[in-house]
Amino acid sequence: MLTTGEGVVNGLGFQVASPGSLKDKQKSRAIGDLLVRLERAQNWVFEHPEEWAKVWAKETGLPYEVALDAVKLTYGTRVPVAIDAAAIASEQEIADTFAELKLIPRRFDFEEYVDTRFNRNLPASSTAPRSYGKASS
């Protein structure tokens, strides 16, 4: 049986950068620019799912209908949100569970790996719609 992660995971994803890049002013500006461009691209995909699905299907060899369904499930409800206290707490809960289940070697403080300077005017993480796909058996 295939199922979704609804009620188990928070649906958040993250962009990752090295500590050295975050400390470098020029690289940090470039990271901020990249995040703005990624948001712009994601918004375009949300507004043009059929156009993106055609391109994606051609590039991957997926049938158009499969690509379109994937675009609608994956991109249609995902929006950039701030890495705020709610997002950090939710990720900490997931990390703690992974540590308890021995899926990762030890417990760690998720907040130590977060940089909130790129939040800009993004909405709160608790307002983000989630996309988990459809369950099937």
Backbone torsions as a table, in degrees:
resi	resn	phi	psi	omega
1	MET	NA	133.4	172.6
2	LEU	-95.3	145.4	179.9
3	THR	-140.7	-179.7	179.4
4	THR	-104.3	175.8	175.5
5	GLY	-97.7	8.4	-176.3
6	GLU	-58.9	128.8	-179.0
7	GLY	83.6	-5.3	-179.0
8	VAL	-113.5	-42.6	178.3
9	VAL	-120.3	163.4	-175.4
10	ASN	-92.7	-9.2	178.2
11	GLY	80.0	2.8	-179.4
12	LEU	-80.4	147.5	173.2
13	GLY	-129.7	160.5	-173.8
14	PHE	-135.2	150.9	168.7
15	GLN	-94.0	142.9	-174.7
16	VAL	-121.6	138.7	176.3
17	ALA	-137.4	152.3	179.8
18	SER	-72.4	151.4	176.6
19	PRO	-56.4	-38.1	179.1
20	GLY	-62.3	-40.5	178.6
21	SER	-66.9	-37.1	179.9
22	LEU	-69.2	-28.6	178.8
23	LYS	-79.8	-23.7	-178.9
24	ASP	-81.5	119.5	-174.8
25	LYS	-59.3	-43.3	-178.9
26	GLN	-66.7	-44.9	179.0
27	LYS	-66.9	-37.1	178.9
28	SER	-63.0	-41.9	175.9
29	ARG	-61.8	-41.0	178.8
30	ALA	-64.3	-39.0	177.6
31	ILE	-62.9	-45.8	177.5
32	GLY	-58.7	-42.7	177.8
33	ASP	-63.2	-43.4	178.6
34	LEU	-59.6	-43.6	-179.4
35	LEU	-63.2	-38.6	176.4
36	VAL	-64.7	-42.4	179.6
37	ARG	-66.5	-39.9	177.3
38	LEU	-61.9	-41.8	178.0
39	GLU	-62.7	-43.3	178.9
40	ARG	-61.4	-43.7	179.0
41	ALA	-64.4	-43.1	179.8
42	GLN	-63.5	-39.8	176.9
43	ASN	-63.0	-39.5	178.1
44	TRP	-62.4	-44.6	179.1
45	VAL	-59.6	-44.1	-180.0
46	PHE	-60.4	-37.8	-178.6
47	GLU	-82.9	-16.9	-176.2
48	HIS	-135.6	55.5	-174.9
49	PRO	-60.7	-37.3	-178.8
50	GLU	-66.6	-43.1	179.1
51	GLU	-63.2	-44.2	-180.0
52	TRP	-65.4	-41.2	-179.4
53	ALA	-60.9	-37.8	177.8
54	LYS	-61.8	-46.7	-179.9
55	VAL	-64.7	-47.5	-177.1
56	TRP	-63.8	-41.3	178.7
57	ALA	-62.2	-43.7	-180.0
58	LYS	-63.2	-43.9	-177.1
59	GLU	-71.0	-32.1	-175.0
60	THR	-101.5	-17.4	-175.7
61	GLY	83.9	4.4	176.5
62	LEU	-70.8	147.8	171.1
63	PRO	-61.2	145.6	-177.8
64	TYR	-53.5	-44.6	-176.9
65	GLU	-61.7	-38.4	178.2
66	VAL	-66.6	-45.8	179.3
67	ALA	-60.7	-43.3	-179.3
68	LEU	-64.2	-44.2	177.1
69	ASP	-60.4	-42.7	180.0
70	ALA	-63.7	-42.0	178.9
71	VAL	-61.7	-46.1	-177.9
72	LYS	-65.8	-37.6	179.4
73	LEU	-74.6	-41.6	-173.3
74	THR	-86.9	-50.3	-174.1
75	TYR	-92.5	-23.9	-173.9
76	GLY	-64.9	-24.4	-177.4
77	THR	-122.5	-0.6	180.0
78	ARG	-91.1	128.0	178.6
79	VAL	-132.4	147.5	175.4
80	PRO	-64.3	136.2	178.1
81	VAL	-134.1	162.5	178.3
82	ALA	-68.8	145.5	169.5
83	ILE	-85.4	94.0	-174.7
84	ASP	-113.2	-175.3	-177.3
85	ALA	-58.4	-38.3	-179.8
86	ALA	-66.3	-42.3	179.1
87	ALA	-65.4	-43.5	-179.9
88	ILE	-63.1	-44.4	179.5
89	ALA	-63.1	-41.0	179.7
90	SER	-65.2	-43.3	178.0
91	GLU	-66.1	-36.1	178.3
92	GLN	-63.2	-40.7	178.7
93	GLU	-62.0	-42.2	178.1
94	ILE	-65.1	-46.1	179.6
95	ALA	-61.5	-41.4	178.4
96	ASP	-62.8	-41.2	177.5
97	THR	-62.7	-43.8	178.0
98	PHE	-60.1	-41.2	179.6
99	ALA	-66.3	-43.7	179.0
100	GLU	-60.4	-36.4	-179.1
101	LEU	-85.6	1.9	-179.7
102	LYS	62.6	28.5	175.3
103	LEU	-81.9	-21.2	171.0
104	ILE	-128.0	154.4	-170.3
105	PRO	-69.3	-23.3	-176.9
106	ARG	-159.8	165.6	174.3
107	ARG	-76.3	147.3	175.1
108	PHE	-145.3	164.0	-179.7
109	ASP	-92.8	105.9	-176.3
110	PHE	-56.7	-37.2	-176.8
111	GLU	-59.7	-26.7	178.7
112	GLU	-66.5	-15.8	-177.6
113	TYR	-107.0	13.9	-175.0
114	VAL	-110.7	139.5	174.1
115	ASP	-127.2	113.2	-174.3
116	THR	-92.2	1.9	-175.3
117	ARG	-65.8	-15.7	-178.5
118	PHE	-96.3	8.1	-178.6
119	ASN	-62.7	-28.6	-177.7
120	ARG	47.3	-130.5	179.8
121	ASN	-106.8	31.2	-178.7
122	LEU	-66.8	148.5	179.3
123	PRO	-68.8	162.0	178.9
124	ALA	-61.4	147.5	-178.6
125	SER	-62.6	-29.3	-178.6
126	SER	-69.9	-13.1	-179.8
127	THR	-95.3	-2.7	-175.6
128	ALA	-75.0	130.2	172.7
129	PRO	-69.3	150.0	-178.6
130	ARG	-111.1	146.0	176.2
131	SER	-123.3	117.1	-179.8
132	TYR	-116.9	-1.7	-177.2
133	GLY	82.6	-174.1	-178.2
134	LYS	-108.6	137.9	176.3
135	ALA	-78.1	145.3	175.0
136	SER	-150.1	160.6	178.6
137	SER	-127.6	NA	NA
